Amino acid sequence: MVMVCSFAAFANDDNAPNRIANLESSFNAGTATHEEQLELAQLYAGVGRYYEAKKLASRLLVENPNDAAAIDLRDRSTAQLDLIAKQRIDDAQAAAKREGATEADRQELADAYFAAGRYNDALPIYGALSDPSYDVRLRQARALAWSGQHDEAERRYSKLLAEKSTPELELEYGRLLSWMGAERAAVTRLERAHQSANSEETAIALANAQTWSGNRAGAVVVLRDFTNSHPNAYEARAMLRDLEASPLIRIEKLDQQIADDDFNLALRVERARLYYDSGQYSRALKDIAFVRTHANGRDVPDLSDVEKNALAKQKEEIAKLDERRRALYAQGPLQNPLQNPLQNPMTSSSDVGAAALSGTATAEGSGRQMQLLDLAKGYTGLGANRQAAELYADYLTMMPKDTNARLNYARVLSWDRRYDESQKQYQMVLRDLPDRPDLRLEYAQTLEYGEDYIPALHEFNLLTDLSSSPRAELYPDVPARAHFHQGQIYRWYGWRDHAITEQNSALSMDSTFTDAHHELERARFGHPGTQLQARYTMETNSNDFTARLGDLEGEHWLNPRLAVQGAVGRHSFEQGGTSADANVASAGAAYRQTDQLTFRGRVGMTFWDRGLGTRPFLGAGATWLPSIQSRAALDINHYDLIYDVSNLASVVNSPISINDVRGHYDYDSGGFWSLLGDASYGFISDDNRRAAAHGLVAFKVLKKPWVALKADGRWLSYDFRSNRYWSPNDYNSLAGVVQVGQNFNDRVFWSAEFKAGRAWEGDRDSDIRAWGANVTVPVGEAFDVVGSYNYGRSGRFESIVGDPEFTNYWQRTWYVGVRLKRLFASGDRRANDRYYFDNSVLGSDIIPPEVR
């Protein structure tokens, strides 16, 4: 009653219309004082214009949040608006449910819901109208946008703009694009709208879009220019003050400086401090870790206190969220989504419409659902991705059709390095939003991070040309970024020419793409580093044969196309009380004519002791890569047969050699299947001939840990049997293999496999059993320690004298070694040596390296 009487006092003033007109003129001219603006708001309320009264009171509170009169007026206007909205809804519901209700009655109900902010209730009714007018379709588009259904809203706005474009509609559409993440298109639209209207509303919308695109400096320029010419632009002035005082504007400048020169550690030290000041503790900790890793004894400031405080603050904030989470879950079990007709995927559109007509549907979901979302976002901001993912999962149990929440869930899973789970969520999002190239790019990046390079390349390739996409103009940066990521993958595979082409394509689309400039430099000037491997191998078998091999091998790339290779070794063989020893040495080269074609050759000598002579060995071959999924190779080699047959009789008296022609092909589908095949034909110096084939098909069951099932088939045949080496006329085997393996945080790589099957030789068959394990332990970036153990057994005919003896043959092989890698690597241009500390640039712009 007091509220009504207060407003009525203004309403009964006969001069109120004239006074409103005069005050509006002053307000629009920017000359109205605080008291005059407050009086205008009170007059609005007095004549029932509560929305204008609330809006003007809220504007005054931006300037002074403690203005008691404005707070009172805002609250009273809000209460009146709520009463009016409730009454309007009650009346509209009654009219829409009565017998003989018309479509106009249903539209009125939808408009009542819309005016009350119950957009999800309004939408099904708007959607059921047979011939909605332009204004109704505009309200429908706004309801979609304001309820978070941005993609469908964008489609509606596009159609409305095609019919009739107005500055107001351009403003709304530009805002929507910024909410969708289409920052470049949003900025372009809003710049056009601001030039046309030059209002406070367009200035704030443009500044917001600039801010969300990471250009707070540009937002400051927009707001400063506008407020200089509009002194009463309180909201714009308040936003300008917040931006200028925020450390984020300095962080963005540092981001650009680091992108231009990422080797100056002073920039990261300063950014870590600013991250801490802005409460972004997880990012501060990442920068501190980066500086510490790359300092390498350089004199950099001690960040221990910042790190200690950031960890404490992060822990404190997470503990607060944990307490809120426990309190939320203590309220009882989460609501089943079937209880909400708007969120139940099995609910028909007619049921949803009936729920809206009766007012039983909800606009924004329950308070608990919103609390879950708020908590998930809070955990995400603190870098607590595991907790955030758990909350998103619970929220989506209640609201499974909330695509925006599912998208955030996919991102959090990716940040938590749970790439397989993230990919599943992205796939669900893309089923709902198939024409969002920006989201498909995120999905492809997740494939890349999860080392699924083949499907990632396929996805990136689809994004390099968006000419067929109805939303290509909204995401103009996507093709360049797709080329960039393709180039990265090609470089990792050693496809240098392809990598250069992709980065040049990216730069032709966006010459300011700094990351592409850096990748192009790596692809042009980088080549594999020098590698050196020392290995000791021991082999024993059931024929009392023992081999001990010590080898040292190296490879050095003279340039991106030509590598030289060398090896030396000492090999000892024993069997039945007889021994033979040899020194070996070889030199070779590899020439990469193109990314896909490589030629190689090697020449060496085996210097046998005890009068066995000096024996040459040599080889030449080529490798052709049809794609990064497949490889074909052909090699011709001449060498001593003992390295194949493990029998000393092939060496004593007169060593036997073989000229061998070998072909190989392997294919990786990039998904679950892979296969390989080998075939060879050899001409042995004792006039024998050898033919062999091997095939393997693998099916990946799990990725982490790696689990695969394989089928392994082999065939071996000699023209005749020899008593100097095992030489079956027809030997076949077929076995199943189970392989498991895992990578422990890039610290230990291991794999193990077990094989079981059958072998056939002549009229006899036998079991095959074999097992083995491999391990690699990286020691820093300099070298790996490697080891392997393998054991196998099966039956075979051993002798050709008299009755051939069918024996149970076994063989054991193991090796240990050290592999030095990336020696003198130029792929990153000796990156570790390029870091430095120079804080003199903190107040200036960085000159990009290619210009300097």
Secondary structure, DSSP 8 states (H G I E B T S, - for coil): -HHHHHHHHHHT-TTHHHHHHHHHHHHHHT---HHHHHHHHHHHHHTT-HHHHHHHHHHHHHH-TT-HHHHHHHHHHHHHHHHHHHHHHHHHHHHHHSTT--HHHHHHHHHHHHHTT-HHHHHHHHHH-SS--HHHHHHHHHHHHHTT-HHHHHHHHHHHHHH---HHHHHHHHHHHHHHT-HHHHHHHHHHHHHHH--HHHHHHHHHHHHHTT-HHHHHHHHHHHHHH-TT-HHHHHHHHHHHH-THHHHHHHHHHHHH-TTBHHHHHHHHHHHHHTT-HHHHHHHHHHHHHH-TT------HHHHHHHHHHHHHHHHHHHHHHHHHHTT-S---GGG-TTT-TT--HHHHHHHHHHT-S-SS--HHHHHHHHHHHHHHHTT-HHHHHHHHHHHHHH-TT-HHHHHHHHHHHHHTT-HHHHHHHHHHHHHH-TT-HHHHHHHHHHHHHTT-HHHHHHHHHHHS--TT-TTGGG-TTHHHHHHHHHHHHHHHTT-HHHHHHHHHHHHHH-TT-HHHHHHHHHHHH----EEEEEEEEEEEETTSEEEEEEEEEEEEESSSSEEEEEEEEEEEEEETTEEEEEEEEEEEEEEESSSSEEEEEEEEEEEESTT--EEEEEEEEEEEEEETTEEEEEEEEEEETHHHH--GGGTSSS--EEEEEEEEEEEE-SSSEEEEEEEEEEEETTS-EEEEEEEEEEEEEETTTEEEEEEEEEEEEESS-BTTB---SSEEEEEEEEEEEEEETTTEEEEEEEEEEEEEETTEEEEEEEEEEEEEEEETTTEEEEEEEEEEEEEEE---SSS--EEEEEEEEEEEEEEEEEET-TTTTSHHHH-B--GGGTTS----TTT-
